[in-house]
Amino acid sequence: MIPYGKQHIDQADLDAVLEVLNSDFLTQGPKVPEFEKRLADYCNVNFAVAVNSATSALHIACLSLGLGSGDIVWTSPNSFVASSNCALYCDAQIDFVDINPFTGNMCVEALEKKLATAEANHRLPKVIIPVHFSGQSCDMKAISALAKRYNIKIIEDASHAVGAEYQNDKVGSCKYSDISIFSFHPVKIITSAEGGAALTKCSKLAKKMQMFRSHGVTGATQEFSEQSHGPWYYEQQLLGFNYRMTDLHAALGITQLNKLDCFVNKRNLQAKRYIDKLSALPVTPLNVNNDNYSSYHLFVVLLNEKSARSKRFIVEKLREEGVFAHVHYIPIYKQPYYQRLGFSQFYCEQAEEYYKRAITLPLFPLMTEEQQDKVIASLKKVLLMADSIE
């Protein structure tokens, strides 16, 4: 079975993890701050806060911005549920902004209209979370301009987009946002086995996120609010969580970061090859805008209207052919939990159009041309089969 995504672990990765296993530190040692500095330097941003998952990073990002009961967060329906769950963890309300079905990203025009309506109804969000779907940045300059007009904070969910660029700046630079989030899950661009990070230019936000990831506890003498009891003393100053990354995970993240640009370059070459060879088939790859350099976490194609009616058949038959086609994503509001919150099944028109037609094809750095050719041949075969049963 050719998977839709797969990590690439080499000897340097194995050696780095083994070095930590043989060291004095397995959890909170020197590797976590080293990884944070390397990541911040790569993205040209002041601070990176490493945690145990991107889900945790989203949560502490929301908390650091003061999100709470009565507040509202808007995000994209075309994402994994973590992008919206983070608001609910803070007892805030969630809503969704429709997408551009040809990029999979938040639609600026839909956002602008929704903001105008929300202002009239006194229901503006406190935070907007654009999701950089498949590795391509949203139009952050335009989204930022709208957010500033309405005094709204921005968290970029860049879980798909480490190594990507927007207008010649690295995604994660926070040029147009307060905080950016990365994921290092094995299926992402680089992996720390499990892990995530929140990046920011703001020292106050970084400090809050550092506190939230570690029980709300500090051992820094200069930050104590009461007299120290002795050299063992620490204080819990807020209600935090155990979201810390370990040195084992950070060591893997560091060696993976060394290969990031190579991985992204390979993904772009593979994507170009797909685009060239799929041009004769009744599918349309997602658009990548000229001001973007996508990291191509996913390679998504849109079926034409006729084939879309047989989408389930196509995905099932591709898997029977040994090609693990997938779908990213079911619109979040269609999930049973969100239905119970009051969202209708067809809440976002363009997200529905996208979901009806989207299929994810395999793409990963170690994918061979032979494997890619098999994917293409299998897709051609299955599309013909789908046509025959119409």
KEMI-673299 format. One line per field, with one value per residue (C-alpha): x, y, z; residue number from 0; residue in three letters. Coordinates in steps of 0.001 Angstrom, whole numbers. Each point is the difference from the previous one (the first is absolute). Layout:
BEGIN
u = [X  ...] .
v = [Y  ...] .
w = [Z  ...] .
seq = [NUM  ...] .
type = [Ala  ...] .
This chain:
BEGIN
u = [0  1369  -873  -1291  2855  3008  2848  3634  2302  3714  3092  582  -3446  647  3393  -1454  -2682  2495  2298  -2785  -811  3619  12  -1102  -3168  -2941  -2725  897  3608  2021  -1536  -3409  1398  2448  -2865  -1985  2895  679  -3666  -307  3156  -1254  -3268  1656  -2217  885  -1434  -996  -1746  267  -2783  -1207  -2424  -1389  -3319  1702  1638  -3387  -1413  2757  -47  -3689  601  2908  -2282  -2454  -2691  -2836  -3722  -2027  2740  -342  2548  -293  1928  -174  -2368  2580  2329  409  -2229  2927  -164  -3380  88  2655  -2626  -2417  2709  9  -3806  -195  -2426  1053  -1126  1231  969  -566  2907  1186  -692  2911  2642  -1704  892  -2123  -1681  865  -3201  -2116  1907  -548  -3750  -311  1894  -2264  -3071  1551  805  -3605  -1190  2648  1381  3573  2554  2884  2279  140  1880  775  1176  2780  -1537  2261  3081  -1080  -342  -3302  -12  1334  612  -3668  -1206  2279  -1332  -3561  956  1653  -3084  -2119  2660  145  2935  1355  1360  1346  -628  3042  29  288  2403  3362  2596  -2493  327  -2462  1104  3637  -254  40  -3372  368  1596  -3215  242  -3785  -1037  437  893  778  -463  1989  -571  2730  -2243  1605  -2148  996  2984  2454  -660  1000  -2092  -2658  342  -913  1095  -1448  2051  -365  1808  -1453  1963  -3119  -1890  3034  292  -3691  186  3080  -1919  -3149  1961  1578  -2755  37  3087  3184  3259  1439  834  -675  -3573  -1018  -2923  881  3143  1953  43  3442  1822  -2763  -2718  -2308  -3363  -3108  -1269  -2727  -1881  2205  473  2704  489  3801  2138  2716  3669  -501  -2565  1980  3156  -1921  -1513  3460  1359  -3226  233  3388  -1823  -3051  931  986  -3329  -2000  1966  -665  -3705  -157  1734  -2413  -2969  1198  344  -3539  -1358  1699  -1062  -3568  -762  -1758  -2268  -3310  1480  1241  2841  -504  1251  3186  78  3008  1031  187  2600  -1973  1523  -2453  -887  -2866  -614  -3722  -1893  -3587  -2135  -2162  -3745  -698  2758  -917  -3234  2146  2519  -437  327  3167  1687  -929  1216  3256  665  -753  2632  2548  -265  -1062  -2066  -1566  -2226  1056  -2312  -3553  -1230  287  -3587  -1254  1434  -2664  1427  -281  -3452  -1026  1367  -2579  1875  -1926  1331  583  1176  2691  -958  3503  1362  -2764  964  3628  -808  -2149  2927  3275  2285  3505  2612  3220  2965  3068  3771  1001  -2699  1543  -950  -1166  -2358  -1254  -568  -1998  -2187  -648  -712  -2290  -1892  -468  -1250  -2408  -1382  -830  -1690  -1994  -1105  -1193  -2370  -1570] .
v = [0  3405  2257  3541  1221  -1444  1186  -240  -1143  -455  -938  3577  -33  -3335  1145  3211  -1837  -2609  2786  1366  -3486  -256  3469  1284  1601  -1818  2566  3617  482  2093  -1392  1686  3571  -871  -1158  3131  2281  -1866  199  3695  821  -1958  1985  3334  435  867  -2919  -3638  -1958  -3766  -2228  -3592  605  2697  -485  1051  2916  1225  -261  1998  2540  642  202  2422  2358  -16  -2011  -968  -245  2338  355  -1187  -1659  -402  -2599  -2031  -2969  -1705  -1270  -2599  528  1264  3350  720  -2144  2316  2732  -2348  -1036  3652  92  2318  -274  -1169  949  -716  2146  -1564  -940  452  -3514  249  575  -1525  3129  2597  2319  3666  1214  -2289  1219  3646  -496  -2020  2650  2786  -2006  -910  3638  998  -2740  738  -3546  581  -2710  570  -2351  -1232  -3235  -296  -3498  -336  -2993  -2576  2201  3240  3149  1816  3581  1236  3600  422  -1917  2067  3256  -1080  -1163  3340  1867  -1860  -393  -3797  -2246  -2607  -3500  -1617  -3734  -832  -3676  -919  2748  -228  800  1910  3648  2847  3123  -1115  -314  -3328  -1104  324  3446  1463  3003  25  -1786  -117  -3712  -2747  -3721  -2928  -3750  -2632  -3056  -2813  674  3694  1582  -750  -2022  -122  -3211  2088  3697  3522  3576  3472  2857  3687  3334  1049  -738  263  -2562  -2294  190  -767  -2988  -1301  179  -1630  -2928  -793  -63  3792  -486  2076  -462  3369  2034  3344  -1069  -1120  1818  -1174  -471  -3109  -2871  -1105  -1364  -2572  2627  397  1681  -877  3326  -1124  -3167  -1697  -3412  -2572  695  -110  -1492  -2434  97  -3275  1619  3230  -1863  -1618  3372  1588  -2576  86  3801  -441  -1774  2269  1970  -3212  -1624  3004  178  -3696  466  2896  -2049  -2874  2364  1476  -3498  -837  3200  -724  -3648  514  2704  -2480  -1359  1517  1303  3451  465  2748  3420  1351  3794  1763  1581  -3416  -2727  -2952  -2680  -2476  -1899  -1389  -372  475  -268  986  -2440  1369  173  -3401  -1857  1675  -1999  -3159  1370  -2773  -2636  1688  145  -3607  -1304  1936  -1654  -3383  891  591  3798  1446  2908  2067  3047  3178  1082  -692  3536  320  1169  -3320  -1935  -1302  2040  3230  -930  -118  3527  1103  83  -1169  -2746  2457  3019  1182  -223  23  -2416  -2378  394  -687  -3039  -1490  28  -251  -3040  -123  -1957  -1417  2332  -305  613  -3639  -598  -1395  872  -3605  421  3295  -1564  -2763  2595  1760  -3232  -1232  3287  -106  -3584  691  3173  -2042  -2585  2745  1355  -3457  -325  3428] .
w = [0  -965  2969  -458  2221  1781  2209  -1119  2817  -728  1996  1178  1604  1686  1272  1441  1958  1219  1191  2197  1314  1110  1568  3397  -1414  -1565  613  818  -1056  -2481  -3195  366  166  -2789  -2202  861  -944  -3234  -958  897  -1974  -3009  -27  899  3048  3593  1949  -508  2747  -569  1295  -285  -2905  -2252  1806  3239  -1818  -1227  3526  1699  -2840  669  3748  -414  -1945  2912  -1724  2324  620  -2189  -2621  -3599  -2295  -3762  -1963  -3207  -313  -2241  2702  2698  3030  2128  -1827  1555  3142  1445  361  1729  2483  1108  374  -3013  -2908  -3459  -3494  -3519  -2983  -3417  -2250  -3539  -1372  -2464  2716  3057  1985  1775  -2513  617  -1653  2188  3068  -905  -426  3202  1979  -1235  1030  3344  767  -718  2347  2675  -416  -1129  757  2384  -1973  -3590  -761  -3736  -972  -2585  -1693  -1697  464  -1702  2084  80  -1287  3326  -1084  -859  3058  2248  -1457  788  3486  788  -1204  2552  2742  -273  917  -2453  597  -3166  13  -2092  990  -3693  -974  1757  -2676  -2148  -1010  -445  -1871  412  3798  1800  1293  3770  -108  1500  -2322  -261  3183  3745  174  -2531  679  -1434  220  51  -204  -2059  -3049  -127  -1785  2822  3123  3641  321  1714  558  -901  518  417  -1464  803  -149  3359  3186  2190  -2090  -40  3779  480  -2334  1782  3272  -1390  -1465  3391  2641  397  2166  106  1876  -1093  3104  -1673  -787  3505  1557  3521  2040  -1009  2520  -1182  -3084  -584  -275  -3001  -565  -1927  -1273  -2397  -936  -2560  -1556  -593  -3691  39  -2758  1104  -918  -1900  -2260  -319  -1047  -2837  -891  -253  -2445  -2007  -180  -1690  -2855  -186  -3115  -1793  902  -1218  -3238  -674  700  -2456  -2694  597  -100  -3305  -1433  1133  -1544  -3327  -193  1248  -2549  -2311  2750  1150  3252  1063  2512  2576  -1055  1559  -153  -1501  3312  1684  185  1302  2205  -1609  3136  -2093  -3705  -577  -3276  -717  -1962  -2763  593  -1566  1854  3286  22  290  2524  2568  -2726  -1297  3412  837  -3358  245  3347  -1557  -2612  2761  6  3353  -1279  2757  516  1811  1555  1003  818  3771  464  -1433  2945  2437  2878  -2006  -1224  3660  348  -2558  -3322  -3054  -2280  -2879  1993  -2470  -3671  -1485  2598  -1077  -3652  856  2169  -2749  -2434  1979  118  1506  -1965  1521  285  2260  -383  -539  -2593  -3184  -3567  -386  2945  -1368  -3396  1676  1719  -3293  -1907  2754  90  -3779  209  2849  -1598  -3118  2200  1692  -3376  -1051  2955  -510] .
seq = [0  1  2  3  4  5  6  7  8  9  10  11  12  13  14  15  16  17  18  19  20  21  22  23  24  25  26  27  28  29  30  31  32  33  34  35  36  37  38  39  40  41  42  43  44  45  46  47  48  49  50  51  52  53  54  55  56  57  58  59  60  61  62  63  64  65  66  67  68  69  70  71  72  73  74  75  76  77  78  79  80  81  82  83  84  85  86  87  88  89  90  91  92  93  94  95  96  97  98  99  100  101  102  103  104  105  106  107  108  109  110  111  112  113  114  115  116  117  118  119  120  121  122  123  124  125  126  127  128  129  130  131  132  133  134  135  136  137  138  139  140  141  142  143  144  145  146  147  148  149  150  151  152  153  154  155  156  157  158  159  160  161  162  163  164  165  166  167  168  169  170  171  172  173  174  175  176  177  178  179  180  181  182  183  184  185  186  187  188  189  190  191  192  193  194  195  196  197  198  199  200  201  202  203  204  205  206  207  208  209  210  211  212  213  214  215  216  217  218  219  220  221  222  223  224  225  226  227  228  229  230  231  232  233  234  235  236  237  238  239  240  241  242  243  244  245  246  247  248  249  250  251  252  253  254  255  256  257  258  259  260  261  262  263  264  265  266  267  268  269  270  271  272  273  274  275  276  277  278  279  280  281  282  283  284  285  286  287  288  289  290  291  292  293  294  295  296  297  298  299  300  301  302  303  304  305  306  307  308  309  310  311  312  313  314  315  316  317  318  319  320  321  322  323  324  325  326  327  328  329  330  331  332  333  334  335  336  337  338  339  340  341  342  343  344  345  346  347  348  349  350  351  352  353  354  355  356  357  358  359  360  361  362  363  364  365  366  367  368  369  370  371  372  373  374  375  376  377  378  379  380  381  382  383  384  385  386  387  388  389] .
type = [Met  Ile  Pro  Tyr  Gly  Lys  Gln  His  Ile  Asp  Gln  Ala  Asp  Leu  Asp  Ala  Val  Leu  Glu  Val  Leu  Asn  Ser  Asp  Phe  Leu  Thr  Gln  Gly  Pro  Lys  Val  Pro  Glu  Phe  Glu  Lys  Arg  Leu  Ala  Asp  Tyr  Cys  Asn  Val  Asn  Phe  Ala  Val  Ala  Val  Asn  Ser  Ala  Thr  Ser  Ala  Leu  His  Ile  Ala  Cys  Leu  Ser  Leu  Gly  Leu  Gly  Ser  Gly  Asp  Ile  Val  Trp  Thr  Ser  Pro  Asn  Ser  Phe  Val  Ala  Ser  Ser  Asn  Cys  Ala  Leu  Tyr  Cys  Asp  Ala  Gln  Ile  Asp  Phe  Val  Asp  Ile  Asn  Pro  Phe  Thr  Gly  Asn  Met  Cys  Val  Glu  Ala  Leu  Glu  Lys  Lys  Leu  Ala  Thr  Ala  Glu  Ala  Asn  His  Arg  Leu  Pro  Lys  Val  Ile  Ile  Pro  Val  His  Phe  Ser  Gly  Gln  Ser  Cys  Asp  Met  Lys  Ala  Ile  Ser  Ala  Leu  Ala  Lys  Arg  Tyr  Asn  Ile  Lys  Ile  Ile  Glu  Asp  Ala  Ser  His  Ala  Val  Gly  Ala  Glu  Tyr  Gln  Asn  Asp  Lys  Val  Gly  Ser  Cys  Lys  Tyr  Ser  Asp  Ile  Ser  Ile  Phe  Ser  Phe  His  Pro  Val  Lys  Ile  Ile  Thr  Ser  Ala  Glu  Gly  Gly  Ala  Ala  Leu  Thr  Lys  Cys  Ser  Lys  Leu  Ala  Lys  Lys  Met  Gln  Met  Phe  Arg  Ser  His  Gly  Val  Thr  Gly  Ala  Thr  Gln  Glu  Phe  Ser  Glu  Gln  Ser  His  Gly  Pro  Trp  Tyr  Tyr  Glu  Gln  Gln  Leu  Leu  Gly  Phe  Asn  Tyr  Arg  Met  Thr  Asp  Leu  His  Ala  Ala  Leu  Gly  Ile  Thr  Gln  Leu  Asn  Lys  Leu  Asp  Cys  Phe  Val  Asn  Lys  Arg  Asn  Leu  Gln  Ala  Lys  Arg  Tyr  Ile  Asp  Lys  Leu  Ser  Ala  Leu  Pro  Val  Thr  Pro  Leu  Asn  Val  Asn  Asn  Asp  Asn  Tyr  Ser  Ser  Tyr  His  Leu  Phe  Val  Val  Leu  Leu  Asn  Glu  Lys  Ser  Ala  Arg  Ser  Lys  Arg  Phe  Ile  Val  Glu  Lys  Leu  Arg  Glu  Glu  Gly  Val  Phe  Ala  His  Val  His  Tyr  Ile  Pro  Ile  Tyr  Lys  Gln  Pro  Tyr  Tyr  Gln  Arg  Leu  Gly  Phe  Ser  Gln  Phe  Tyr  Cys  Glu  Gln  Ala  Glu  Glu  Tyr  Tyr  Lys  Arg  Ala  Ile  Thr  Leu  Pro  Leu  Phe  Pro  Leu  Met  Thr  Glu  Glu  Gln  Gln  Asp  Lys  Val  Ile  Ala  Ser  Leu  Lys  Lys  Val  Leu  Leu  Met  Ala  Asp  Ser  Ile  Glu] .
